Amino acid sequence: MIERYSRQVLFPPIGEAGQQRLGRSRVLLVGCGALGSVVAEILARAGVARLTLADRDYIDESNLQRQSLYTEDDCRQGLPKAVAAARHLTEINSGVELVPQVLDVNARSIESLVRNHDLIIDGTDNFETRYLLNDASLKWNLPWVYGACVGSYGLCLAFVPGLTPCLRCVLEQLPAPGSSPTCDTAGVIGPIVHLVASLETAEAMKILTGNLERLNRKIVTVDVWQNLISTLDLSRMERNGHCPACGQRQFEFLEGKFEGRGQFLCGRNAVQIWRESARAIDLRSIAERLARIGEVRCNEFLLRARVDEFEIALFRDGRGIVRGTEDLDEARRVYAKFIGN
């Protein structure tokens, strides 16, 4: 076992003491898609003690271009990502305890997931879940690492309760639905996935090995196609006493206040999705993105789009009707996939 991690131990900031800390660490990874699958492999090879893999989705062919842990056989079997990831990671490092959790991470499930973990890593694709992770981090005093990418662009930032500002200090309001592009509307390329996942995992390893002084106190943004790397220094940013989350300790996302609600529409094979805090959204810009992948009609009041086997009707207040399913969780996935938050 010493030989297995010898090159990592030879790196002075980790050393034997850091490796021992890694070997006792318990990590919750939320999302096992593009970023999550790369993060999971790096952490498993690094020798963490336990890796909990939480994901609600299954593998399809379009995932294989960037989700490097999975295979064509996983796709043919239609395996849940968490299950397939655990199987492959066991073959990579049988000494790591892999705990697959096939579920939607939300206000009802998060507490049971974070219990008995040392760190949370973001592998999600939506801000609603990230704000939920931020609340959980603060309430249960767990550091977490945020990462995101779309197209050729990505970013990374680590949060440590009591040491750094929280996500809501940096970005106070949940972005309006459709205000940010998604991988399903703007695409994504493999190099940015691996780069952001590597940045996330580096921050995670600093935290897990006790090297908090080396934590990057900057938002790192990278565009591998435009050859741009930039940082925004947050080291002098004071924690905001007026911040609803870390300042006032109002955990609104843990309470489900902003969680997308749903209602089955009887006899219509459709589910209505809406949000507690609705704001007017830009239907035209969303229509332009969706037009690349499906049939779209749009006016100043309503957008209607047909993507895959679903029809989505989106209103100016962010309310949507997903036709083609009677399953609330599936409707929420479709909404998040094609509209966004």
MOFEN-V225874 format. One record per helix or strand of 2 or more residues. SS is the DSSP state (H for helix, E for strand). FROM is the first residue (numbers start at 1). TO is the last residue. If there is no record, write none. Layout:
ss=SS from=FROM to=TO
ss=SS from=FROM to=TO
//
This chain:
ss=H from=6 to=9
ss=H from=15 to=22
ss=E from=26 to=30
ss=H from=34 to=46
ss=E from=50 to=55
ss=H from=61 to=63
ss=H from=72 to=77
ss=H from=81 to=92
ss=E from=97 to=102
ss=H from=110 to=114
ss=E from=119 to=122
ss=H from=127 to=139
ss=E from=143 to=151
ss=E from=153 to=159
ss=H from=167 to=170
ss=H from=183 to=186
ss=H from=190 to=208
ss=H from=212 to=214
ss=E from=218 to=223
ss=E from=228 to=233
ss=E from=261 to=265
ss=E from=270 to=274
ss=H from=283 to=290
ss=E from=295 to=298
ss=E from=302 to=307
ss=E from=310 to=315
ss=E from=320 to=323
ss=H from=328 to=338
//
